[in-house]
Amino acid sequence: MSKIGTWALCLMLSGATTSTAAADVITDWNEKAVALVTPRMPPPAAQRVVAIVHVAMFDAVNSIERRYRPYLAELPATATTSKEAAAVAAAADVLLALLPPEEKEINAAMAAHLAAIPDSDAKSDGIKLGGAVAARILATRANDGASVADAYRPKTRQGVYVPTPLTVGSAWPSLKPFALTSPAQFRPVAPVDLNSPRWAADYNEIKNLGGRASTQRSVRQTEDARFWLIVGPQSTDPIARRMVAAKSLSVIDSARFMALSAVALADAYIAVMDAKYHYDFWRPITAIRNGDNDDNPATERDATWQPIDNTPLHPEYPCAHCICSAALATVIETVFGSPEVAEIAMTSATAPGVTHRWTNIRAYADEVAQARIWAGFHYRFSTEVGQDMGRKIGAYVTANLMQPAKMANAR
C-alpha cells in the first residue's frame, strides 16, 4: 500500500471529523499544487510537477469511470469506488514524492479532503487506487531528465567577464515530453535576420514601447506588462480552473480537461526551451545596448536601456508566455468547441488591485503576447512564433491524448 493509503486508513479508523467543502476535487488540488510549487521552483519545473499531478488524478478517476483512453494506467476498480478519494490520494502521493519538505502541509490538505468523504469501502478502495496510479505515473517520470544539472556554457572570451546567474530551463531541451514525440517536434525556423527590415521594425518597437522609462507606452499597456510579469502555473491555471467552474464539469471531465491543459503546458515549456537554447537569441536589453553591432543601420544603440522589470534568465526566442497561453487557449477552444467563454476574471500578484476579464479565450492569449512586448522582454516576431507553437502543441495534445474510449471497450 502507498504511504497515503496507510496514512488515510489510520485516519478513517481514528474517526477524524475535520471537514472541507470541495466544489471540485480536481481544481482544489490544482490550486494546492500550484501554491506549493510556484515559490519553490522555476516555471518549467513547476509545470512538470503540476502535469504529473493531473495525469495521475485523471488515470485514477478514469480507472473507475473509463470514459476515456488512459494517459498511462487503467487499473482494476469497481464502479462504486470513490472518484474523489482516488483523486485526492493520487494528487497527494505525487506531491509527497516530489515535494518531500512540504509533507506536513500536503498531509493536512489530504486529511481535510478525505475527512469530508464518508468512511466506506468505496473510500478505502479509492485511496488504494489513487496511490497505485500515482506510483505508476511517478515511475515513468523518475528518469525523465528533470534532475539533470544546469550545464549551460556562457558565451565569452578568455578572461572576459559575463553575468553569472544560472540560467532557467537549460536542461529542458532534453526532457522527456508528456505527449510530444520529441522536444523539437514543433521547433520553429530561425529568428529573423539582423540585417532585415523586420528586425529593425521589431527592435525599434520594443525599444520605444518596452523600456522602463518609455513615454510612448500607454497606461493600459503598462498595466498589461506588469500584470503578466507573473510566471509559471499561477499565470495559466486560474484560467483553467475557472473554465471547470463555468462549465460545471463532472469529476471525470474536470480531470480530463485539467490533465489535457497541464500536459499541453508542460510540453509547451519543453518545446520552448528546446527552441530557446537551440537558437540562443539575444534579449532586447542585450540587443539594444549593442544596437551598433547588428549590421543594421536602422537600429540605434541605447547604452542605458532597460526593460520594465528584470529580464528572465533564458534566451529570448521564442516567447514562453506566448506559447503557454496559446497552448492553453487552444485546449479550451478544442475541448469546449468555441473561443467564446463565459466571462473569466483573473488577478495578478504583480499588479495588485487590478482585475482583467475576457469573454474570448483568444483575446486572453493575445493580451499575454502583447504584454511581453510592452514589458521589454520579447520582439513581436518572437511572440508570433511562440503563439503558433502553442496552438500546434495544444491541438496535438487534444488530438492524441485521453480521447473518448471506444464503445467496444466500455464496461
Backbone hydrogen bonds in HBPLUS format (Angstrom, degrees):
<---DONOR---> <-ACCEPTOR-->    atom                        ^
c    i                          cat <-CA-CA->   ^        H-A-AA   ^      H-
h    n   atom  resd res      DA  || num        DHA   H-A  angle D-A-AA Bond
n    s   type  num  typ     dist DA aas  dist angle  dist       angle   num
A0006-THR N   A0002-SER O   3.06 MM   4  6.41 162.8  2.09 156.9 159.4     1
A0007-TRP N   A0003-LYS O   3.08 MM   4  6.15 164.9  2.10 140.7 145.4     2
A0008-ALA N   A0004-ILE O   2.78 MM   4  5.86 169.2  1.79 158.5 161.4     3
A0009-LEU N   A0005-GLY O   3.08 MM   4  6.16 158.1  2.13 148.2 153.3     4
A0010-CYS N   A0006-THR O   3.24 MM   4  6.46 154.3  2.31 144.6 151.2     5
A0011-LEU N   A0007-TRP O   3.06 MM   4  6.39 148.9  2.16 143.4 152.6     6
A0012-MET N   A0008-ALA O   2.95 MM   4  6.28 156.3  2.01 149.7 155.1     7
A0013-LEU N   A0009-LEU O   3.04 MM   4  6.27 162.6  2.07 149.0 153.1     8
A0014-SER N   A0010-CYS O   3.02 MM   4  6.17 140.8  2.18 142.7 153.2     9
A0014-SER N   A0011-LEU O   3.16 MM   3  5.13 125.6  2.47  93.4 107.6    10
A0015-GLY N   A0012-MET O   3.12 MM   3  5.40 156.0  2.18 105.6 113.0    11
A0028-ASP N   A0024-ASP O   2.90 MM   4  6.02 153.7  1.97 154.6 163.4    12
A0029-TRP N   A0025-VAL O   3.15 MM   4  6.25 155.5  2.21 139.1 144.0    13
A0030-ASN N   A0026-ILE O   2.96 MM   4  6.26 136.0  2.16 138.4 151.6    14
A0031-GLU N   A0027-THR O   2.91 MM   4  6.09 164.1  1.93 148.7 151.6    15
A0032-LYS N   A0028-ASP O   3.04 MM   4  6.34 152.7  2.12 140.3 148.2    16
A0033-ALA N   A0029-TRP O   2.92 MM   4  5.93 162.7  1.95 138.1 143.2    17
A0034-VAL N   A0030-ASN O   2.87 MM   4  6.06 168.1  1.88 158.4 161.3    18
A0035-ALA N   A0031-GLU O   3.04 MM   4  6.14 159.5  2.09 143.7 149.4    19
A0036-LEU N   A0032-LYS O   3.04 MM   4  6.27 145.6  2.16 145.6 154.9    20
A0037-VAL N   A0033-ALA O   2.97 MM   4  6.20 161.2  2.00 156.9 161.1    21
A0038-THR N   A0034-VAL O   3.00 MM   4  5.74 161.5  2.04 150.2 154.6    22
A0040-ARG N   A0037-VAL O   3.04 MM   3  5.20 144.6  2.17 107.6 118.6    23
A0041-MET N   A0037-VAL O   3.21 MM   4  6.05 133.1  2.44 168.5 166.9    24
A0046-ALA N   A0042-PRO O   2.94 MM   4  6.07 160.7  1.97 158.5 164.0    25
A0047-GLN N   A0043-PRO O   2.89 MM   4  6.04 162.0  1.92 157.4 160.9    26
A0048-ARG N   A0044-PRO O   3.09 MM   4  6.33 147.2  2.20 141.1 149.8    27
A0049-VAL N   A0045-ALA O   3.22 MM   4  6.55 158.4  2.27 148.4 152.2    28
A0050-VAL N   A0046-ALA O   3.10 MM   4  6.43 164.0  2.13 151.3 155.5    29
A0051-ALA N   A0047-GLN O   2.90 MM   4  6.07 157.4  1.96 149.1 155.0    30
A0052-ILE N   A0048-ARG O   3.03 MM   4  6.31 157.7  2.09 150.6 156.1    31
A0053-VAL N   A0049-VAL O   2.99 MM   4  6.28 159.7  2.03 153.6 159.3    32
A0054-HIS N   A0050-VAL O   3.03 MM   4  6.29 158.1  2.08 148.3 153.7    33
A0055-VAL N   A0051-ALA O   2.95 MM   4  6.20 164.1  1.98 157.9 161.1    34
A0056-ALA N   A0052-ILE O   3.14 MM   4  6.14 152.9  2.21 142.7 150.0    35
A0057-MET N   A0053-VAL O   3.01 MM   4  6.29 159.0  2.05 147.2 153.0    36
A0058-PHE N   A0054-HIS O   2.88 MM   4  6.03 163.7  1.91 149.1 153.9    37
A0059-ASP N   A0055-VAL O   2.99 MM   4  6.06 171.8  1.99 145.0 147.6    38
A0060-ALA N   A0056-ALA O   3.00 MM   4  6.09 151.8  2.08 145.6 153.7    39
A0061-VAL N   A0057-MET O   2.99 MM   4  6.18 172.5  2.00 155.3 156.7    40
A0062-ASN N   A0058-PHE O   2.73 MM   4  5.80 164.9  1.76 159.8 165.2    41
A0063-SER N   A0059-ASP O   2.99 MM   4  5.87 132.5  2.22 130.9 140.7    42
A0064-ILE N   A0061-VAL O   3.05 MM   3  5.45 145.7  2.17 106.0 115.9    43
A0065-GLU N   A0061-VAL O   3.14 MM   4  6.53 165.2  2.16 153.6 156.6    44
A0066-ARG N   A0062-ASN O   2.62 MM   4  4.65 138.3  1.79 121.3 135.7    45
A0405-ALA N   A0067-ARG O   2.85 MM 338  5.52 171.4  1.86 126.1 127.9    46
A0069-ARG N   A0403-GLN O   2.72 MM 334  5.53 161.4  1.76 164.6 169.7    47
A0081-THR N   A0078-THR O   3.17 MM   3  5.54 164.7  2.19 111.4 116.2    48
A0082-SER N   A0122-ALA O   3.01 MM  40  5.03 173.6  2.02 116.1 116.0    49
A0086-ALA N   A0082-SER O   3.08 MM   4  6.24 156.3  2.14 142.6 149.5    50
A0087-ALA N   A0083-LYS O   2.92 MM   4  6.12 157.2  1.97 148.7 154.4    51
A0088-VAL N   A0084-GLU O   2.98 MM   4  6.19 165.1  2.00 152.2 156.1    52
A0089-ALA N   A0085-ALA O   2.98 MM   4  6.11 170.7  1.99 150.8 153.5    53
A0090-ALA N   A0086-ALA O   2.96 MM   4  6.07 159.0  2.01 145.9 152.1    54
A0091-ALA N   A0087-ALA O   2.96 MM   4  6.10 172.6  1.97 154.7 156.7    55
A0092-ALA N   A0088-VAL O   2.91 MM   4  6.00 170.3  1.92 156.3 159.6    56
A0093-ASP N   A0089-ALA O   2.94 MM   4  5.89 159.4  1.98 143.7 149.8    57
A0094-VAL N   A0090-ALA O   3.15 MM   4  6.31 161.2  2.19 146.9 151.7    58
A0095-LEU N   A0091-ALA O   3.03 MM   4  6.29 166.7  2.05 152.5 156.1    59
A0096-LEU N   A0092-ALA O   2.81 MM   4  5.97 159.3  1.86 153.1 159.0    60
A0097-ALA N   A0093-ASP O   3.03 MM   4  6.17 150.7  2.12 143.1 150.6    61
A0098-LEU N   A0094-VAL O   2.98 MM   4  6.19 152.7  2.05 151.0 158.6    62
A0099-LEU N   A0095-LEU O   2.70 MM   4  5.45 142.9  1.83 147.3 154.9    63
A0102-GLU N   A0099-LEU O   2.93 MM   3  5.67 157.5  1.99 126.6 133.5    64
A0103-GLU N   A0100-PRO O   3.18 MM   3  5.32 147.3  2.29 122.2 118.8    65
A0106-ILE N   A0102-GLU O   2.99 MM   4  6.18 166.0  2.01 162.7 167.3    66
A0107-ASN N   A0103-GLU O   2.84 MM   4  5.95 166.7  1.86 156.3 160.1    67
A0108-ALA N   A0104-LYS O   3.04 MM   4  6.21 151.9  2.12 142.6 150.2    68
A0109-ALA N   A0105-GLU O   3.07 MM   4  6.33 158.7  2.12 147.7 152.6    69
A0110-MET N   A0106-ILE O   2.91 MM   4  6.14 161.3  1.95 153.3 158.9    70
A0111-ALA N   A0107-ASN O   2.87 MM   4  6.02 159.9  1.91 148.3 153.7    71
A0112-ALA N   A0108-ALA O   3.11 MM   4  6.31 159.6  2.15 146.8 151.4    72
A0113-HIS N   A0109-ALA O   3.11 MM   4  6.36 161.8  2.15 149.7 154.1    73
A0114-LEU N   A0110-MET O   2.88 MM   4  6.03 170.9  1.89 159.4 162.3    74
A0115-ALA N   A0111-ALA O   2.92 MM   4  5.87 151.2  2.00 144.1 152.0    75
A0116-ALA N   A0113-HIS O   3.22 MM   3  5.44 141.0  2.38 100.5 110.9    76
A0117-ILE N   A0114-LEU O   3.05 MM   3  5.34 159.8  2.09 109.0 115.5    77
A0124-SER N   A0120-SER O   3.12 MM   4  6.47 170.0  2.13 152.8 154.0    78
A0125-ASP N   A0121-ASP O   2.75 MM   4  5.83 158.5  1.80 151.9 158.5    79
A0126-GLY N   A0122-ALA O   3.00 MM   4  6.07 147.2  2.11 134.9 143.8    80
A0127-ILE N   A0123-LYS O   2.96 MM   4  6.28 155.0  2.02 152.9 159.6    81
A0128-LYS N   A0124-SER O   3.08 MM   4  6.30 163.1  2.11 147.7 151.5    82
A0129-LEU N   A0125-ASP O   2.93 MM   4  6.08 161.4  1.96 147.7 153.3    83
A0130-GLY N   A0126-GLY O   2.87 MM   4  6.01 171.2  1.88 153.8 156.1    84
A0131-GLY N   A0127-ILE O   3.08 MM   4  6.25 161.7  2.12 148.1 152.9    85
A0132-ALA N   A0128-LYS O   3.00 MM   4  6.21 155.7  2.06 147.9 154.7    86
A0133-VAL N   A0129-LEU O   2.92 MM   4  6.17 164.4  1.94 160.7 164.4    87
A0134-ALA N   A0130-GLY O   2.97 MM   4  6.08 164.2  1.99 147.6 152.6    88
A0135-ALA N   A0131-GLY O   3.06 MM   4  6.23 153.8  2.13 142.8 149.3    89
A0136-ARG N   A0132-ALA O   3.19 MM   4  6.49 149.9  2.28 142.4 149.9    90
A0136-ARG N   A0133-VAL O   3.03 MM   3  5.13 118.1  2.43  97.9 113.2    91
A0137-ILE N   A0133-VAL O   2.97 MM   4  6.31 163.9  1.99 160.0 163.9    92
A0138-LEU N   A0134-ALA O   2.84 MM   4  5.97 168.7  1.86 155.3 158.9    93
A0139-ALA N   A0135-ALA O   3.07 MM   4  6.11 150.6  2.16 138.1 145.6    94
A0140-THR N   A0136-ARG O   3.32 MM   4  6.64 146.7  2.44 142.7 150.0    95
A0140-THR N   A0137-ILE O   3.11 MM   3  5.34 125.0  2.42 100.7 114.0    96
A0141-ARG N   A0138-LEU O   3.14 MM   3  5.22 135.6  2.35  98.1 110.3    97
A0176-LYS N   A0144-ASP O   2.89 MM  32  5.01 156.1  1.94 147.1 153.3    98
A0148-VAL N   A0145-GLY O   3.29 MM   3  5.54 167.5  2.30 110.6 113.7    99
A0160-VAL N   A0157-ARG O   2.97 MM   3  5.47 167.2  1.98 144.4 142.5   100
A0168-VAL N   A0313-LEU O   2.72 MM 145  5.62 150.7  1.81 160.9 161.7   101
A0172-TRP N   A0169-GLY O   3.05 MM   3  5.12 147.6  2.16 103.4 113.4   102
A0174-SER N   A0171-ALA O   3.08 MM   3  5.88 161.7  2.11 123.1 128.8   103
A0175-LEU N   A0172-TRP O   2.97 MM   3  4.84 164.1  1.99 107.4 112.5   104
A0185-GLN N   A0182-SER O   3.15 MM   3  5.26 167.4  2.17 114.7 115.6   105
A0187-ARG N   A0184-ALA O   3.08 MM   3  4.80 169.6  2.09 109.7 108.6   106
A0196-SER N   A0193-ASP O   3.15 MM   3  5.36 160.5  2.19 113.8 115.2   107
A0200-ALA N   A0196-SER O   3.30 MM   4  6.66 162.3  2.33 149.0 153.1   108
A0201-ALA N   A0197-PRO O   2.90 MM   4  6.14 159.1  1.95 152.3 158.1   109
A0202-ASP N   A0198-ARG O   3.00 MM   4  6.16 171.4  2.00 156.1 157.6   110
A0203-TYR N   A0199-TRP O   2.84 MM   4  5.82 156.4  1.89 150.3 157.9   111
A0204-ASN N   A0200-ALA O   2.98 MM   4  6.03 165.2  2.00 145.7 149.6   112
A0205-GLU N   A0201-ALA O   2.98 MM   4  6.14 146.8  2.09 140.5 150.2   113
A0206-ILE N   A0202-ASP O   3.14 MM   4  6.28 172.0  2.15 148.1 149.3   114
A0207-LYS N   A0203-TYR O   2.93 MM   4  6.02 150.4  2.01 144.8 154.4   115
A0208-ASN N   A0204-ASN O   3.00 MM   4  5.98 154.0  2.07 140.0 145.5   116
A0209-LEU N   A0205-GLU O   2.88 MM   4  5.95 157.8  1.93 151.4 158.2   117
A0210-GLY N   A0206-ILE O   2.75 MM   4  4.71 145.5  1.87 124.3 132.6   118
A0214-SER N   A0211-GLY O   3.12 MM   3  5.00 166.3  2.14 109.8 110.4   119
A0212-ARG N   A0306-GLN O   2.72 MM  94  5.65 155.2  1.78 150.7 151.7   120
A0222-THR N   A0218-SER O   2.97 MM   4  6.23 153.7  2.04 147.7 154.6   121
A0223-GLU N   A0219-VAL O   2.95 MM   4  6.23 155.2  2.02 146.2 153.3   122
A0224-ASP N   A0220-ARG O   2.88 MM   4  6.13 162.8  1.90 152.6 156.5   123
A0225-ALA N   A0221-GLN O   2.94 MM   4  6.12 159.2  1.98 144.9 150.8   124
A0226-ARG N   A0222-THR O   3.06 MM   4  6.30 162.4  2.10 151.3 154.9   125
A0227-PHE N   A0223-GLU O   2.82 MM   4  5.97 156.5  1.87 152.0 159.7   126
A0228-TRP N   A0224-ASP O   3.06 MM   4  6.21 161.0  2.09 153.2 155.7   127
A0229-LEU N   A0226-ARG O   3.22 MM   3  5.26 159.6  2.26 110.2 109.1   128
A0235-SER N   A0232-GLY O   2.89 MM   3  5.69 162.1  1.92 126.7 132.6   129
A0236-THR N   A0233-PRO O   3.18 MM   3  5.24 155.0  2.24 104.1 111.4   130
A0237-ASP N   A0233-PRO O   2.81 MM   4  5.38 155.7  1.87 148.5 156.7   131
A0239-ILE N   A0236-THR O   3.03 MM   3  5.67 134.4  2.24 116.8 127.6   132
A0241-ARG N   A0237-ASP O   2.90 MM   4  6.16 165.5  1.92 160.1 163.6   133
A0242-ARG N   A0238-PRO O   3.07 MM   4  6.18 153.4  2.14 141.4 148.0   134
A0243-MET N   A0239-ILE O   3.14 MM   4  6.45 141.6  2.30 143.5 153.7   135
A0243-MET N   A0240-ALA O   3.13 MM   3  5.15 125.9  2.44  95.7 109.6   136
A0244-VAL N   A0240-ALA O   3.18 MM   4  6.57 154.3  2.25 151.0 156.9   137
A0245-ALA N   A0241-ARG O   3.16 MM   4  6.50 160.2  2.20 148.8 153.5   138
A0246-ALA N   A0242-ARG O   2.90 MM   4  6.02 159.4  1.94 144.5 150.7   139
A0247-LYS N   A0243-MET O   2.99 MM   4  6.06 152.3  2.07 148.2 154.4   140
A0248-SER N   A0244-VAL O   3.02 MM   4  5.94 111.8  2.50 135.3 151.0   141
A0249-LEU N   A0244-VAL O   3.36 MM   5  5.62 161.8  2.40 148.3 153.5   142
A0248-SER N   A0245-ALA O   3.23 MM   3  5.04 151.4  2.32  96.0 104.5   143
A0254-SER N   A0250-SER O   2.79 MM   4  5.88 154.9  1.85 152.9 160.5   144
A0255-ALA N   A0251-VAL O   2.87 MM   4  6.00 159.1  1.91 147.3 153.5   145
A0256-ARG N   A0252-ILE O   2.96 MM   4  6.18 154.8  2.02 143.7 150.3   146
A0257-PHE N   A0253-ASP O   2.96 MM   4  6.05 173.4  1.96 147.7 149.9   147
A0258-MET N   A0254-SER O   2.93 MM   4  5.96 169.4  1.94 153.4 156.9   148
A0259-ALA N   A0255-ALA O   3.00 MM   4  5.98 146.1  2.12 136.4 145.9   149
A0260-LEU N   A0256-ARG O   2.86 MM   4  6.10 162.6  1.89 157.4 161.8   150
A0261-SER N   A0257-PHE O   2.98 MM   4  6.18 161.6  2.01 149.2 154.4   151
A0262-ALA N   A0258-MET O   2.91 MM   4  6.02 160.8  1.95 141.7 147.4   152
A0263-VAL N   A0259-ALA O   2.89 MM   4  6.00 162.8  1.92 153.0 157.1   153
A0264-ALA N   A0260-LEU O   2.97 MM   4  6.08 164.3  2.00 147.5 152.4   154
A0265-LEU N   A0261-SER O   2.97 MM   4  6.16 157.0  2.03 148.6 155.0   155
A0266-ALA N   A0262-ALA O   2.90 MM   4  6.08 156.4  1.96 144.6 151.5   156
A0267-ASP N   A0263-VAL O   2.89 MM   4  6.06 167.6  1.90 156.2 159.2   157
A0268-ALA N   A0264-ALA O   2.86 MM   4  5.94 138.6  2.03 136.0 148.2   158
A0269-TYR N   A0265-LEU O   3.08 MM   4  6.37 153.6  2.16 146.4 151.3   159
A0270-ILE N   A0266-ALA O   3.13 MM   4  6.48 156.4  2.18 143.5 150.1   160
A0271-ALA N   A0267-ASP O   2.83 MM   4  5.99 166.5  1.85 150.3 153.9   161
A0272-VAL N   A0268-ALA O   2.85 MM   4  5.97 160.6  1.89 149.3 154.9   162
A0273-MET N   A0269-TYR O   2.97 MM   4  6.00 157.3  2.02 145.5 151.5   163
A0274-ASP N   A0270-ILE O   3.00 MM   4  6.17 148.0  2.10 142.4 151.6   164
A0275-ALA N   A0271-ALA O   3.08 MM   4  6.39 160.0  2.12 146.8 151.0   165
A0276-LYS N   A0272-VAL O   2.82 MM   4  5.99 162.4  1.85 148.2 153.9   166
A0277-TYR N   A0273-MET O   3.04 MM   4  6.05 175.3  2.04 147.6 149.0   167
A0278-HIS N   A0274-ASP O   3.02 MM   4  5.99 133.4  2.24 136.4 149.2   168
A0279-TYR N   A0275-ALA O   3.03 MM   4  6.16 165.5  2.05 155.8 157.1   169
A0280-ASP N   A0276-LYS O   2.71 MM   4  5.59 149.2  1.80 146.7 157.3   170
A0316-GLU N   A0281-PHE O   3.09 MM  35  5.53 166.8  2.11 151.8 148.8   171
A0286-THR N   A0283-ARG O   3.04 MM   3  5.38 125.3  2.35 106.9 120.5   172
A0287-ALA N   A0283-ARG O   2.92 MM   4  6.20 167.8  1.93 159.5 163.4   173
A0288-ILE N   A0284-PRO O   2.76 MM   4  5.71 173.1  1.77 157.2 159.5   174
A0289-ARG N   A0285-ILE O   3.35 MM   4  6.13 150.5  2.45 126.2 133.6   175
A0290-ASN N   A0287-ALA O   3.02 MM   3  5.02 145.6  2.14  97.4 108.0   176
A0302-ASP N   A0288-ILE O   3.01 MM  14  5.82 164.6  2.03 142.4 147.0   177
A0293-ASN N   A0290-ASN O   2.86 MM   3  5.44 162.0  1.89 126.0 128.3   178
A0299-THR N   A0296-ASN O   3.22 MM   3  5.90 164.9  2.25 123.9 124.3   179
A0305-TRP N   A0302-ASP O   3.42 MM   3  5.55 174.1  2.43 111.1 112.7   180
A0308-ILE N   A0375-ALA O   2.99 MM  67  5.11 157.2  2.04 134.9 141.9   181
A0319-CYS N   A0382-SER O   3.47 MM  63  5.59 172.7  2.47 117.6 115.7   182
A0323-ILE N   A0319-CYS O   3.17 MM   4  6.43 155.0  2.23 142.9 148.8   183
A0324-CYS N   A0320-ALA O   3.04 MM   4  6.22 164.8  2.06 156.1 160.0   184
A0325-SER N   A0321-HIS O   2.99 MM   4  6.11 170.6  2.00 150.6 153.6   185
A0326-ALA N   A0322-CYS O   3.05 MM   4  6.01 158.2  2.10 143.4 149.9   186
A0327-ALA N   A0323-ILE O   2.94 MM   4  5.98 149.6  2.04 139.2 147.7   187
A0328-LEU N   A0324-CYS O   2.98 MM   4  6.21 167.0  2.00 154.4 157.1   188
A0329-ALA N   A0325-SER O   2.94 MM   4  6.05 163.6  1.96 144.7 150.0   189
A0330-THR N   A0326-ALA O   2.95 MM   4  6.04 151.0  2.04 142.1 149.4   190
A0331-VAL N   A0327-ALA O   3.05 MM   4  6.34 155.8  2.11 148.4 154.6   191
A0332-ILE N   A0328-LEU O   2.97 MM   4  6.26 166.3  1.99 157.7 161.1   192
A0333-GLU N   A0329-ALA O   2.90 MM   4  6.09 166.4  1.92 148.7 152.7   193
A0334-THR N   A0330-THR O   2.88 MM   4  5.92 156.7  1.94 146.6 153.1   194
A0335-VAL N   A0331-VAL O   2.87 MM   4  5.95 172.0  1.88 156.2 158.7   195
A0336-PHE N   A0332-ILE O   3.00 MM   4  5.94 166.3  2.02 151.2 155.5   196
A0337-GLY N   A0333-GLU O   2.79 MM   4  5.30 120.1  2.15 128.3 139.6   197
A0361-ILE N   A0339-PRO O   2.77 MM  22  5.22 161.4  1.81 153.6 153.6   198
A0341-VAL N   A0359-THR O   2.90 MM  18  4.99 168.3  1.91 124.8 128.4   199
A0344-ILE N   A0358-TRP O   2.84 MM  14  5.30 162.8  1.87 155.4 160.9   200
A0358-TRP N   A0344-ILE O   2.94 MM  14  5.30 146.0  2.06 141.4 152.3   201
A0346-MET N   A0356-HIS O   2.90 MM  10  5.43 149.8  1.99 154.4 163.5   202
A0356-HIS N   A0346-MET O   2.92 MM  10  5.43 166.9  1.94 162.2 162.0   203
A0351-ALA N   A0348-SER O   3.16 MM   3  5.33 165.4  2.18 107.8 111.9   204
A0354-VAL N   A0351-ALA O   3.20 MM   3  5.85 150.7  2.29 145.5 145.5   205
A0363-ALA N   A0360-ASN O   3.07 MM   3  5.38 126.3  2.37 103.0 116.2   206
A0364-TYR N   A0360-ASN O   3.37 MM   4  6.85 145.5  2.50 143.6 152.7   207
A0365-ALA N   A0361-ILE O   3.25 MM   4  6.59 162.7  2.29 143.7 146.6   208
A0366-ASP N   A0362-ARG O   2.86 MM   4  6.11 158.0  1.90 151.7 158.3   209
A0367-GLU N   A0363-ALA O   2.94 MM   4  6.07 151.9  2.02 143.2 150.5   210
A0368-VAL N   A0364-TYR O   3.11 MM   4  6.43 159.6  2.15 152.7 157.5   211
A0369-ALA N   A0365-ALA O   3.07 MM   4  6.35 163.1  2.10 148.8 153.0   212
A0370-GLN N   A0366-ASP O   2.96 MM   4  6.17 169.1  1.97 155.0 157.4   213
A0371-ALA N   A0367-GLU O   2.94 MM   4  6.04 155.5  2.00 147.7 154.9   214
A0372-ARG N   A0369-ALA O   3.22 MM   3  5.52 136.4  2.42 101.9 112.5   215
A0373-ILE N   A0370-GLN O   2.96 MM   3  5.34 141.4  2.11 107.8 119.1   216
A0374-TRP N   A0370-GLN O   3.07 MM   4  6.50 162.9  2.10 154.6 158.8   217
A0375-ALA N   A0371-ALA O   2.89 MM   4  6.02 138.0  2.07 140.2 151.5   218
A0377-PHE N   A0372-ARG O   3.09 MM   5  5.55 152.0  2.17 163.2 171.7   219
A0378-HIS N   A0372-ARG O   3.14 MM   6  5.60 152.2  2.22 134.9 134.0   220
A0376-GLY N   A0373-ILE O   2.94 MM   3  5.24 152.6  2.01 108.5 117.5   221
A0382-SER N   A0379-TYR O   3.03 MM   3  5.28 126.2  2.33 102.4 116.4   222
A0383-THR N   A0379-TYR O   3.14 MM   4  6.57 146.8  2.25 149.2 158.9   223
A0383-THR N   A0380-ARG O   3.11 MM   3  5.13 120.3  2.48  96.1 110.8   224
A0384-GLU N   A0380-ARG O   3.03 MM   4  6.32 158.1  2.08 155.3 160.9   225
A0385-VAL N   A0381-PHE O   3.09 MM   4  6.24 158.7  2.13 142.3 147.7   226
A0386-GLY N   A0382-SER O   2.94 MM   4  6.03 157.0  1.99 141.3 148.3   227
A0387-GLN N   A0383-THR O   2.95 MM   4  6.14 161.3  1.99 147.8 152.1   228
A0388-ASP N   A0384-GLU O   3.07 MM   4  6.27 157.7  2.12 144.2 150.3   229
A0389-MET N   A0385-VAL O   2.97 MM   4  6.24 161.1  2.01 152.6 157.2   230
A0390-GLY N   A0386-GLY O   2.93 MM   4  6.17 160.5  1.97 150.7 156.5   231
A0391-ARG N   A0387-GLN O   2.94 MM   4  6.19 160.7  1.98 153.3 157.4   232
A0392-LYS N   A0388-ASP O   3.10 MM   4  6.34 158.4  2.15 147.1 152.9   233
A0393-ILE N   A0389-MET O   2.92 MM   4  6.18 158.8  1.96 153.8 159.8   234
A0394-GLY N   A0390-GLY O   2.87 MM   4  6.04 169.6  1.88 156.2 159.1   235
A0395-ALA N   A0391-ARG O   3.00 MM   4  6.09 160.7  2.04 145.4 150.8   236
A0396-TYR N   A0392-LYS O   2.91 MM   4  6.05 155.0  1.98 143.5 150.9   237
A0397-VAL N   A0393-ILE O   2.94 MM   4  6.10 167.6  1.95 157.3 159.6   238
A0398-THR N   A0394-GLY O   3.16 MM   4  6.29 170.5  2.17 148.5 151.2   239
A0399-ALA N   A0395-ALA O   3.03 MM   4  6.06 140.8  2.19 140.8 151.2   240
A0400-ASN N   A0396-TYR O   3.09 MM   4  6.11 130.6  2.34 143.2 154.7   241
A0400-ASN N   A0397-VAL O   3.26 MM   3  5.34 140.1  2.43  98.5 109.2   242
A0401-LEU N   A0397-VAL O   3.00 MM   4  5.73 143.4  2.13 157.3 159.8   243
A0409-ASN N   A0406-LYS O   2.84 MM   3  5.43 146.4  1.95 115.4 125.2   244
A0410-ALA N   A0407-MET O   3.07 MM   3  5.08 155.6  2.13 102.5 110.2   245
